[in-house]
Amino acid sequence: MTGRSNRAEVRNPILALPSVASLRALDPAARHALQAVLLDIQHDARQRAEKSWLSRKPPVAAYWAACGVYAGHIARAIGPAPGRRRR
């Protein structure tokens, strides 16, 4: 990877938003609950994207895939993935 693609804000554009700081300022229990919801949304969106793709509905599959990506980006922006520690 290049130096540019190693930067966190390039790999996760949500980190560049000013409102991420307010989400990170939430108490840990609230952040954990929000992160759990976002990861559930990501999982559901990925399943819907796969189902739509298999049903030969590429535009709908692309929509759900994008929803899943953004939910995952937001979840990771507010804290480390469950079971992982930040370096």
N, CA and C atoms as an extended XYZ file, in Angstrom:
261
Properties=species:S:1:pos:R:3:atomname:S:1:resname:S:1:resid:I:1 pbc="F F F"
N         0.827       -1.184        0.000 N   MET     1
C         0.000        0.000        0.000 CA  MET     1
C         0.869        1.244        0.000 C   MET     1
N         0.306        2.293       -0.529 N   THR     2
C         1.039        3.551       -0.558 CA  THR     2
C         0.849        4.289        0.748 C   THR     2
N         1.629        5.344        0.935 N   GLY     3
C         1.501        6.145        2.137 CA  GLY     3
C         0.121        6.753        2.287 C   GLY     3
N        -0.482        7.131        1.173 N   ARG     4
C        -1.818        7.717        1.215 CA  ARG     4
C        -2.834        6.708        1.714 C   ARG     4
N        -2.790        5.486        1.213 N   SER     5
C        -3.803        4.500        1.588 CA  SER     5
C        -3.602        3.951        2.995 C   SER     5
N        -2.474        4.252        3.610 N   ASN     6
C        -2.252        3.842        4.985 CA  ASN     6
C        -2.883        4.811        5.981 C   ASN     6
N        -3.233        6.015        5.525 N   ARG     7
C        -3.815        7.002        6.425 CA  ARG     7
C        -5.234        6.591        6.805 C   ARG     7
N        -5.562        6.706        8.083 N   ALA     8
C        -6.861        6.257        8.593 CA  ALA     8
C        -8.021        6.990        7.926 C   ALA     8
N        -7.900        8.294        7.709 N   GLU     9
C        -9.009        9.058        7.131 CA  GLU     9
C        -9.236        8.754        5.654 C   GLU     9
N        -8.273        8.144        5.001 N   VAL    10
C        -8.463        7.705        3.615 CA  VAL    10
C        -9.189        6.364        3.601 C   VAL    10
N        -8.796        5.490        4.499 N   ARG    11
C        -9.419        4.170        4.567 CA  ARG    11
C       -10.824        4.237        5.169 C   ARG    11
N       -11.082        5.210        6.041 N   ASN    12
C       -12.391        5.392        6.660 CA  ASN    12
C       -12.742        6.879        6.601 C   ASN    12
N       -13.455        7.319        5.551 N   PRO    13
C       -13.736        8.750        5.381 CA  PRO    13
C       -14.609        9.345        6.481 C   PRO    13
N       -15.281        8.521        7.247 N   ILE    14
C       -16.103        9.005        8.358 CA  ILE    14
C       -15.235        9.726        9.391 C   ILE    14
N       -13.988        9.308        9.529 N   LEU    15
C       -13.085        9.927       10.502 CA  LEU    15
C       -12.842       11.404       10.226 C   LEU    15
N       -13.051       11.853        8.997 N   ALA    16
C       -12.812       13.249        8.641 CA  ALA    16
C       -13.989       14.155        9.005 C   ALA    16
N       -15.120       13.569        9.405 N   LEU    17
C       -16.290       14.379        9.747 CA  LEU    17
C       -16.127       14.995       11.134 C   LEU    17
N       -16.501       16.267       11.289 N   PRO    18
C       -16.326       16.925       12.579 CA  PRO    18
C       -17.200       16.321       13.690 C   PRO    18
N       -18.329       15.752       13.353 N   SER    19
C       -19.239       15.232       14.382 CA  SER    19
C       -18.764       13.924       15.004 C   SER    19
N       -17.738       13.290       14.440 N   VAL    20
C       -17.216       12.047       15.013 CA  VAL    20
C       -16.659       12.293       16.408 C   VAL    20
N       -16.096       13.452       16.637 N   ALA    21
C       -15.552       13.777       17.957 CA  ALA    21
C       -16.644       13.749       19.024 C   ALA    21
N       -17.850       14.217       18.682 N   SER    22
C       -18.929       14.201       19.671 CA  SER    22
C       -19.392       12.772       19.949 C   SER    22
N       -19.337       11.900       18.946 N   LEU    23
C       -19.682       10.495       19.181 CA  LEU    23
C       -18.634        9.824       20.063 C   LEU    23
N       -17.379       10.161       19.843 N   ARG    24
C       -16.311        9.586       20.656 CA  ARG    24
C       -16.343       10.102       22.093 C   ARG    24
N       -16.998       11.255       22.304 N   ALA    25
C       -17.083       11.837       23.647 CA  ALA    25
C       -18.194       11.197       24.489 C   ALA    25
N       -19.035       10.379       23.878 N   LEU    26
C       -20.084        9.698       24.635 CA  LEU    26
C       -19.470        8.763       25.663 C   LEU    26
N       -20.235        8.458       26.718 N   ASP    27
C       -19.693        7.538       27.714 CA  ASP    27
C       -19.532        6.152       27.070 C   ASP    27
N       -18.620        5.347       27.583 N   PRO    28
C       -18.305        4.061       26.960 CA  PRO    28
C       -19.503        3.133       26.779 C   PRO    28
N       -20.440        3.122       27.711 N   ALA    29
C       -21.610        2.241       27.581 CA  ALA    29
C       -22.479        2.658       26.395 C   ALA    29
N       -22.674        3.952       26.228 N   ALA    30
C       -23.475        4.449       25.111 CA  ALA    30
C       -22.771        4.169       23.782 C   ALA    30
N       -21.461        4.398       23.753 N   ARG    31
C       -20.697        4.114       22.532 CA  ARG    31
C       -20.773        2.643       22.173 C   ARG    31
N       -20.665        1.774       23.180 N   HIS    32
C       -20.717        0.336       22.932 CA  HIS    32
C       -22.092       -0.064       22.391 C   HIS    32
N       -23.163        0.493       22.966 N   ALA    33
C       -24.516        0.187       22.495 CA  ALA    33
C       -24.712        0.673       21.062 C   ALA    33
N       -24.266        1.880       20.759 N   LEU    34
C       -24.387        2.416       19.408 CA  LEU    34
C       -23.575        1.588       18.422 C   LEU    34
N       -22.385        1.192       18.831 N   GLN    35
C       -21.542        0.376       17.970 CA  GLN    35
C       -22.200       -0.971       17.685 C   GLN    35
N       -22.832       -1.566       18.694 N   ALA    36
C       -23.509       -2.849       18.498 CA  ALA    36
C       -24.654       -2.716       17.491 C   ALA    36
N       -25.419       -1.632       17.590 N   VAL    37
C       -26.513       -1.403       16.645 CA  VAL    37
C       -25.964       -1.229       15.234 C   VAL    37
N       -24.912       -0.454       15.099 N   LEU    38
C       -24.332       -0.218       13.773 CA  LEU    38
C       -23.782       -1.505       13.162 C   LEU    38
N       -23.164       -2.343       13.968 N   LEU    39
C       -22.651       -3.609       13.440 CA  LEU    39
C       -23.792       -4.552       13.067 C   LEU    39
N       -24.917       -4.491       13.800 N   ASP    40
C       -26.100       -5.264       13.403 CA  ASP    40
C       -26.656       -4.769       12.078 C   ASP    40
N       -26.692       -3.435       11.913 N   ILE    41
C       -27.144       -2.860       10.642 CA  ILE    41
C       -26.223       -3.309        9.510 C   ILE    41
N       -24.917       -3.302        9.767 N   GLN    42
C       -23.970       -3.736        8.748 CA  GLN    42
C       -24.225       -5.182        8.344 C   GLN    42
N       -24.406       -6.044        9.325 N   HIS    43
C       -24.651       -7.462        9.040 CA  HIS    43
C       -25.944       -7.638        8.239 C   HIS    43
N       -27.005       -6.962        8.664 N   ASP    44
C       -28.283       -7.053        7.960 CA  ASP    44
C       -28.167       -6.524        6.530 C   ASP    44
N       -27.485       -5.400        6.369 N   ALA    45
C       -27.339       -4.806        5.032 CA  ALA    45
C       -26.537       -5.723        4.112 C   ALA    45
N       -25.516       -6.364        4.642 N   ARG    46
C       -24.743       -7.299        3.815 CA  ARG    46
C       -25.592       -8.482        3.371 C   ARG    46
N       -26.435       -8.986        4.279 N   GLN    47
C       -27.330      -10.086        3.902 CA  GLN    47
C       -28.315       -9.647        2.836 C   GLN    47
N       -28.877       -8.451        2.989 N   ARG    48
C       -29.820       -7.931        1.992 CA  ARG    48
C       -29.129       -7.719        0.643 C   ARG    48
N       -27.886       -7.247        0.682 N   ALA    49
C       -27.144       -7.052       -0.570 CA  ALA    49
C       -26.929       -8.391       -1.276 C   ALA    49
N       -26.555       -9.407       -0.517 N   GLU    50
C       -26.339      -10.729       -1.115 CA  GLU    50
C       -27.634      -11.283       -1.696 C   GLU    50
N       -28.733      -11.139       -0.956 N   LYS    51
C       -30.030      -11.618       -1.450 CA  LYS    51
C       -30.438      -10.879       -2.718 C   LYS    51
N       -30.234       -9.569       -2.737 N   SER    52
C       -30.577       -8.775       -3.917 CA  SER    52
C       -29.704       -9.160       -5.105 C   SER    52
N       -28.426       -9.410       -4.860 N   TRP    53
C       -27.532       -9.809       -5.940 CA  TRP    53
C       -27.976      -11.145       -6.532 C   TRP    53
N       -28.322      -12.093       -5.664 N   LEU    54
C       -28.767      -13.400       -6.144 CA  LEU    54
C       -30.110      -13.319       -6.871 C   LEU    54
N       -30.905      -12.297       -6.548 N   SER    55
C       -32.193      -12.075       -7.219 CA  SER    55
C       -32.031      -11.248       -8.491 C   SER    55
N       -30.791      -11.003       -8.871 N   ARG    56
C       -30.454      -10.214      -10.061 CA  ARG    56
C       -31.025       -8.794      -10.007 C   ARG    56
N       -30.783       -8.162       -8.881 N   LYS    57
C       -31.183       -6.770       -8.684 CA  LYS    57
C       -29.947       -5.961       -8.272 C   LYS    57
N       -29.028       -5.760       -9.205 N   PRO    58
C       -27.766       -5.091       -8.857 CA  PRO    58
C       -27.914       -3.701       -8.249 C   PRO    58
N       -28.839       -2.838       -8.715 N   PRO    59
C       -28.918       -1.515       -8.074 CA  PRO    59
C       -29.311       -1.599       -6.597 C   PRO    59
N       -30.221       -2.505       -6.280 N   VAL    60
C       -30.638       -2.675       -4.884 CA  VAL    60
C       -29.482       -3.279       -4.077 C   VAL    60
N       -28.773       -4.222       -4.675 N   ALA    61
C       -27.623       -4.824       -3.998 CA  ALA    61
C       -26.552       -3.771       -3.713 C   ALA    61
N       -26.314       -2.878       -4.659 N   ALA    62
C       -25.321       -1.817       -4.458 CA  ALA    62
C       -25.748       -0.884       -3.334 C   ALA    62
N       -27.036       -0.575       -3.266 N   TYR    63
C       -27.547        0.278       -2.196 CA  TYR    63
C       -27.281       -0.356       -0.829 C   TYR    63
N       -27.661       -1.631       -0.690 N   TRP    64
C       -27.481       -2.303        0.600 CA  TRP    64
C       -26.005       -2.487        0.932 C   TRP    64
N       -25.187       -2.739       -0.063 N   ALA    65
C       -23.752       -2.868        0.191 CA  ALA    65
C       -23.182       -1.551        0.716 C   ALA    65
N       -23.601       -0.444        0.114 N   ALA    66
C       -23.127        0.869        0.578 CA  ALA    66
C       -23.604        1.152        1.999 C   ALA    66
N       -24.854        0.797        2.301 N   CYS    67
C       -25.360        0.973        3.675 CA  CYS    67
C       -24.495        0.200        4.663 C   CYS    67
N       -24.149       -1.016        4.304 N   GLY    68
C       -23.319       -1.836        5.176 CA  GLY    68
C       -21.934       -1.260        5.385 C   GLY    68
N       -21.365       -0.744        4.319 N   VAL    69
C       -20.023       -0.153        4.424 CA  VAL    69
C       -20.034        1.056        5.347 C   VAL    69
N       -21.010        1.948        5.152 N   TYR    70
C       -21.064        3.140        5.997 CA  TYR    70
C       -21.365        2.803        7.448 C   TYR    70
N       -22.242        1.842        7.696 N   ALA    71
C       -22.520        1.435        9.083 CA  ALA    71
C       -21.242        0.913        9.741 C   ALA    71
N       -20.475        0.125        9.005 N   GLY    72
C       -19.211       -0.396        9.538 CA  GLY    72
C       -18.189        0.694        9.775 C   GLY    72
N       -18.115        1.661        8.852 N   HIS    73
C       -17.178        2.772        9.022 CA  HIS    73
C       -17.522        3.579       10.276 C   HIS    73
N       -18.802        3.846       10.484 N   ILE    74
C       -19.200        4.625       11.659 CA  ILE    74
C       -18.910        3.831       12.930 C   ILE    74
N       -19.230        2.537       12.918 N   ALA    75
C       -18.976        1.697       14.097 CA  ALA    75
C       -17.500        1.693       14.462 C   ALA    75
N       -16.644        1.615       13.483 N   ARG    76
C       -15.211        1.581       13.760 CA  ARG    76
C       -14.662        2.960       14.114 C   ARG    76
N       -15.352        4.014       13.669 N   ALA    77
C       -14.899        5.368       13.987 CA  ALA    77
C       -15.141        5.711       15.452 C   ALA    77
N       -16.142        5.095       16.074 N   ILE    78
C       -16.448        5.452       17.460 CA  ILE    78
C       -15.767        4.551       18.469 C   ILE    78
N       -15.115        3.492       18.006 N   GLY    79
C       -14.396        2.635       18.936 CA  GLY    79
C       -13.801        1.443       18.217 C   GLY    79
N       -12.955        0.712       18.893 N   PRO    80
C       -12.349       -0.464       18.255 CA  PRO    80
C       -13.397       -1.548       18.029 C   PRO    80
N       -13.146       -2.398       17.068 N   ALA    81
C       -14.057       -3.512       16.806 CA  ALA    81
C       -14.117       -4.410       18.026 C   ALA    81
N       -15.279       -4.995       18.305 N   PRO    82
C       -15.378       -5.877       19.474 CA  PRO    82
C       -14.329       -6.996       19.393 C   PRO    82
N       -13.621       -7.202       20.485 N   GLY    83
C       -12.587       -8.229       20.517 CA  GLY    83
C       -11.239       -7.749       20.023 C   GLY    83
N       -11.142       -6.495       19.599 N   ARG    84
C        -9.871       -5.943       19.116 CA  ARG    84
C        -9.442       -4.791       19.989 C   ARG    84
N        -8.140       -4.609       20.049 N   ARG    85
C        -7.586       -3.450       20.751 CA  ARG    85
C        -6.938       -2.543       19.731 C   ARG    85
N        -7.016       -1.252       19.998 N   ARG    86
C        -6.330       -0.291       19.132 CA  ARG    86
C        -4.852       -0.329       19.388 C   ARG    86
N        -4.098       -0.117       18.334 N   ARG    87
C        -2.627       -0.098       18.454 CA  ARG    87
C        -2.157        1.235       18.922 C   ARG    87
